[in-house]
Amino acid sequence: MADRYRKRLFDVLKSYYKGVLREDYFEDSAEQRLYRKIYFETFRHLGFIEKCLDKLYTEMPGPELRAALALGTCQILFMDDIPDYAAVNESVILVQMNKRSFVNAVLRNVGRRKEEFLSEYNVREDFPEWFVKRWETKLGDELDVFLTDLNQKPSFYGVDTDTMKIDKLEEKSDDHYIMDRASYSVAKLAGECLPMSILDCCAAPGGKTFVLAKTYPDARIFAVEKYYKRFEKLKENMTELGLGNVDCIKNDIFEMETEAEFDLIMLDAPCSALGTIKRHPEVRWFRNEKDIKENARRQFGILKKVSKFLSKGGKIIYSVCSMEDEETVDVIKEFMEWDSSFKLVTPSCDEDFKDGDFFRSLPYKNDADGFFGAVLTKS
């Protein structure tokens, strides 16, 4: 009988094959690192794994069998710390009795052809074809370096809650708020200004709210979040951090109406999240170019909406954890064509993040998630 944690991992993969995005951090397991490693390696290499498996059967099996076969194949091909026989056995017992012989036969065949399969490995097959094509156009010869880095374990950073400096860490620390380097930086893009009121849109879980509250301690921050669970997490984090200058508001920023004006608006807009592939390898398989275009329309709409709340001489920070042009520079260009009274302000950030008038982070260059940021002010 499969242990309950491996069964949960199996359920995550089954959900994926049914078109449902789920994640499990296995925080209640003493072997959390093992299960998270299997999870990460499976989604990192799922395209290549599927290619190998396609050679071993003539008819595509259903979600249950595909999930078990993907988990087993990942462990055989990419996890040397798990013996092949254990990978086969643990995968076989995940499925119904009448299907176990099939899973056993296929995975043993994977084991026999392991050397052959790995000799054919190409990192480009670990990503959707559309993603590879658009980044090959952008990066040329650097494409494989970019893709290989996206399959690596992300660096671990945290913000010192006393000094507010961001440090590279080896493990969690009680005096650090865990946060990506780029995510931390976009909250500081407005630089030296003296806002008295700040609107933080789409604020949960509250990392950027925390940075804003500490960077501008004299400001009153209104942190808005639409979704109940995320809103509750936002409130919990603000309480734990002891931030007395933050008011949490449950509302949909797109629907919100107010006569108030804000000196600084932080819009970390909902996006494809493709810049977070290193932390969430599954996201690559749940996005397509249509999604990106739909996101861009939504982002433009939200930016138009919140721009009406800006006070005279105030600033808007627009950011997304995406690296795609449609969600980044194109949104800003379209917005500035819509309202020509806005102009770009040079972002306040480390030089390695600066890309002309924009903030831009690429994981393989900046040791951070893929992020984009722009600072706008009304002239």
C-alpha positions in Angstrom: 0.0 0.0 0.0 1.4 3.4 -1.0 2.1 5.8 1.9 -0.3 8.7 2.1 2.2 11.3 1.1 3.1 9.5 -2.1 -0.6 9.1 -2.7 -1.1 12.8 -2.4 1.7 13.4 -4.8 0.0 10.9 -7.2 -3.3 12.9 -6.7 -1.6 16.1 -7.7 -0.4 14.5 -11.0 -3.8 13.0 -11.7 -5.3 16.4 -11.2 -2.8 17.8 -13.7 -3.8 15.2 -16.3 -7.4 16.2 -15.7 -6.6 19.9 -16.4 -6.7 21.0 -12.7 -3.8 22.9 -11.1 -3.0 21.8 -7.6 0.0 22.0 -5.3 1.1 20.3 -2.1 3.9 21.5 0.1 3.9 18.3 2.3 4.6 20.5 5.3 3.2 17.7 7.6 5.7 15.1 6.3 9.0 14.3 7.9 10.2 13.6 4.3 9.0 16.9 2.9 12.2 17.4 0.9 11.9 14.1 -0.8 8.2 14.6 -1.9 8.8 18.2 -3.0 11.9 17.0 -5.0 9.9 14.4 -6.8 7.2 17.0 -7.5 9.7 19.5 -8.8 11.6 17.1 -11.0 8.5 15.6 -12.5 7.1 18.9 -13.6 10.5 20.2 -14.7 11.0 17.3 -17.0 7.4 16.4 -17.9 7.7 17.2 -21.6 10.7 14.9 -22.0 9.2 12.2 -19.8 6.1 12.2 -22.0 8.2 11.9 -25.1 10.0 8.8 -23.7 6.7 7.2 -22.5 5.1 7.8 -25.9 7.6 5.3 -27.4 6.5 2.6 -25.0 2.7 2.3 -25.7 0.5 2.5 -28.7 -2.6 4.0 -27.1 -2.6 7.0 -24.7 -3.7 5.8 -21.2 -6.0 7.7 -18.8 -5.0 10.2 -16.1 -4.4 7.6 -13.4 -1.9 5.6 -15.4 -0.2 8.6 -16.9 0.3 10.1 -13.4 1.8 6.9 -12.1 4.0 6.4 -15.1 5.2 10.0 -15.0 6.2 9.8 -11.4 8.0 6.5 -11.9 9.8 7.6 -15.0 11.0 10.8 -13.4 12.6 8.9 -10.5 14.2 6.4 -12.8 15.7 9.0 -15.2 16.3 12.0 -13.0 16.7 10.9 -9.4 19.8 8.8 -8.8 19.2 8.7 -5.0 16.1 6.5 -5.6 16.9 2.9 -6.8 15.1 2.0 -10.0 13.4 -1.0 -8.4 12.0 1.3 -5.6 10.7 3.8 -8.2 8.9 1.0 -10.1 7.4 -0.6 -7.0 6.2 2.6 -5.4 4.6 3.7 -8.6 2.9 0.3 -9.3 1.1 0.2 -6.0 -0.5 3.6 -6.7 -2.9 2.2 -9.3 -5.7 -0.3 -9.2 -4.8 -4.0 -9.1 -5.9 -4.7 -12.6 -3.6 -2.0 -14.0 -0.5 -2.8 -12.0 1.0 -5.2 -14.5 0.9 -2.5 -17.2 2.6 0.1 -15.1 5.2 -2.5 -14.0 6.0 -3.5 -17.6 6.3 0.1 -18.9 8.5 1.3 -16.0 10.8 -1.7 -16.3 11.1 -0.9 -19.9 12.1 2.6 -19.0 14.7 1.2 -16.7 16.2 -1.0 -19.4 16.3 1.9 -21.9 17.4 4.5 -19.4 20.8 5.1 -21.0 19.3 5.4 -24.4 16.6 7.9 -23.3 19.1 10.1 -21.3 21.4 10.2 -24.4 18.5 11.9 -26.2 17.8 14.4 -23.5 17.3 18.0 -24.7 16.3 20.7 -22.2 14.0 22.3 -24.8 11.7 19.3 -24.5 11.1 20.3 -20.8 9.1 23.3 -22.0 6.0 23.9 -24.2 7.0 24.4 -27.8 5.4 27.9 -28.0 7.5 29.0 -25.0 10.7 27.7 -26.5 10.0 29.4 -29.9 9.3 32.8 -28.5 12.4 32.8 -26.2 14.6 31.5 -29.0 13.6 34.6 -31.0 14.6 36.8 -28.0 17.7 35.1 -26.8 19.2 33.2 -29.8 22.3 31.3 -28.6 21.6 31.9 -25.0 18.3 30.0 -25.1 19.6 26.7 -23.6 21.4 28.6 -20.8 18.1 30.4 -20.0 16.0 27.1 -20.0 18.6 25.1 -18.1 18.6 27.8 -15.3 14.8 27.7 -15.2 15.1 24.0 -14.2 17.4 24.7 -11.3 16.6 25.2 -7.7 15.9 28.9 -7.0 18.1 30.8 -4.6 16.8 31.5 -1.1 16.5 35.2 -0.1 15.0 36.9 3.0 14.5 40.5 4.1 16.1 41.3 7.5 13.1 42.6 9.5 15.3 45.1 11.4 17.6 46.5 8.7 15.2 45.9 5.7 18.1 44.7 3.6 17.7 41.5 1.6 20.2 38.7 2.2 20.9 35.4 0.5 20.2 32.6 3.0 21.0 29.0 3.4 17.9 28.2 5.4 14.9 29.9 7.0 15.6 32.5 9.7 13.3 33.9 12.4 14.6 37.4 11.8 14.1 37.3 8.0 10.9 37.5 5.9 11.4 35.1 3.0 11.1 37.0 -0.3 12.5 36.8 -3.8 15.1 39.4 -4.7 13.1 40.9 -7.6 9.8 40.9 -5.7 11.5 42.8 -2.9 13.0 45.3 -5.4 9.8 46.2 -7.3 8.2 47.5 -4.0 11.0 50.0 -3.8 11.0 51.3 -7.4 9.4 54.6 -6.5 12.6 55.6 -4.6 12.9 58.6 -2.3 9.4 60.1 -2.0 7.2 61.0 0.9 3.8 59.5 0.3 1.2 60.0 2.9 -1.2 57.5 1.5 -0.5 54.3 -0.5 -2.8 51.9 -2.3 -1.5 48.4 -2.6 -3.6 46.5 -5.1 -3.8 42.7 -5.2 -1.8 42.8 -2.0 -1.8 39.2 -0.7 0.2 37.5 0.7 1.7 40.8 1.7 5.4 40.8 0.9 5.4 44.0 -1.0 3.0 45.5 1.5 5.6 44.8 4.2 8.4 46.5 2.2 6.2 49.5 1.5 5.2 49.8 5.1 8.8 49.8 6.3 10.1 52.0 3.4 7.4 54.6 4.0 6.7 54.4 7.8 4.8 57.7 7.9 2.4 56.6 5.1 -1.0 55.0 5.6 -1.2 51.9 3.4 -4.5 50.4 2.2 -3.9 46.8 1.1 -6.6 45.4 -1.1 -7.2 41.8 -1.8 -10.2 40.2 -3.5 -10.0 36.5 -2.5 -11.1 35.4 1.0 -8.3 32.9 1.7 -5.6 35.2 0.4 -7.2 38.1 2.3 -7.0 36.2 5.6 -3.4 35.3 4.9 -2.6 39.0 4.2 -4.2 40.0 7.6 -2.3 37.2 9.4 1.0 38.3 7.9 0.5 41.9 8.7 -0.4 41.1 12.3 2.7 38.8 12.7 4.9 41.5 11.3 3.5 44.1 13.6 2.6 46.6 10.9 0.4 49.3 12.4 0.3 51.5 9.4 -1.5 48.9 7.2 -5.3 48.6 6.7 -6.4 45.4 5.0 -9.4 45.7 2.7 -11.3 42.9 1.1 -12.4 44.1 -2.2 -12.0 43.6 -6.0 -9.7 46.4 -7.1 -11.3 46.3 -10.5 -14.7 47.0 -9.0 -13.6 49.3 -6.2 -14.9 52.9 -6.0 -13.4 55.6 -3.8 -13.1 59.4 -3.8 -9.8 59.1 -2.0 -6.5 59.9 -3.8 -3.2 58.1 -3.2 0.3 59.4 -3.5 1.7 56.0 -4.4 -0.1 53.1 -6.0 1.5 49.6 -6.0 -0.1 47.5 -8.8 1.3 44.0 -8.8 -1.1 42.9 -11.4 -2.5 39.3 -11.8 -0.4 37.7 -14.6 0.7 34.4 -16.2 3.3 34.0 -13.4 5.7 32.5 -15.9 8.5 34.4 -14.2 8.1 32.0 -11.2 8.8 28.8 -13.1 11.8 28.0 -10.9 9.5 28.0 -7.8 6.4 26.7 -9.6 7.6 24.4 -12.4 4.0 23.2 -13.1 3.0 26.7 -14.3 4.7 26.2 -17.7 2.2 23.4 -18.5 -0.9 25.5 -17.6 -0.2 28.5 -19.7 -0.4 29.3 -23.4 -0.2 32.4 -25.6 -3.9 33.0 -25.5 -3.7 33.2 -21.7 -1.0 35.8 -22.0 -3.0 38.0 -24.3 -6.1 37.7 -22.1 -3.9 38.7 -19.1 -2.6 41.7 -20.9 -6.2 43.0 -21.6 -7.0 42.5 -17.9 -3.8 44.2 -16.8 -4.4 47.2 -19.0 -8.0 47.5 -17.6 -6.8 47.4 -14.0 -4.1 50.0 -14.7 -6.6 52.3 -16.2 -8.9 51.8 -13.2 -6.3 52.6 -10.5 -4.8 55.5 -12.4 -8.0 57.4 -11.5 -7.1 57.1 -7.8 -3.6 58.8 -8.2 -3.0 62.2 -6.6 -1.4 65.0 -8.4 2.4 64.3 -8.6 1.9 60.8 -7.3 3.5 57.6 -8.7 2.2 54.2 -9.9 4.4 51.1 -9.7 3.2 48.6 -12.2 4.7 45.1 -11.8 4.2 41.5 -12.9 6.0 38.3 -12.3 6.1 37.7 -16.0 8.8 38.0 -18.6 6.4 38.2 -21.6 6.2 41.4 -23.7 2.4 41.4 -23.9 2.1 41.6 -20.1 5.0 44.0 -19.6 6.2 46.7 -22.0 3.1 46.4 -24.2 0.8 47.2 -21.3 2.7 50.3 -20.4 2.9 51.5 -24.0 -0.8 51.0 -24.5 -1.6 52.8 -21.3 0.6 55.8 -22.2 -1.1 56.0 -25.6 -4.5 55.9 -23.8 -3.4 58.7 -21.4 -0.5 60.7 -22.7 -0.3 62.8 -19.5 1.6 59.9 -17.9 5.3 59.6 -18.2 7.9 57.1 -17.1 10.2 57.7 -14.1 13.6 56.0 -13.9 13.1 53.1 -11.5 15.1 53.1 -8.3 16.9 49.7 -8.2 20.2 47.9 -8.5 21.9 48.5 -11.9 21.6 44.9 -13.0 17.8 45.2 -13.0 17.7 48.4 -15.1 16.6 48.1 -18.7 16.2 51.7 -19.9 13.1 53.2 -18.2 12.0 49.7 -17.0 12.9 47.2 -14.3 13.5 43.8 -15.7 14.7 40.6 -14.1 15.6 37.4 -15.9 16.4 34.4 -13.7 19.6 33.3 -15.4 21.0 36.8 -15.3 19.7 38.2 -12.0 19.5 35.2 -9.6 15.8 36.1 -9.1 12.3 35.4 -10.4 11.4 36.8 -13.7 9.9 40.2 -13.0 9.0 43.5 -14.8 8.4 46.9 -13.3 7.7 50.4 -14.4 7.1 53.7 -12.5 4.6 56.1 -13.9 3.8 59.7 -12.9 1.3 62.2 -14.2 3.0 65.2 -15.8 
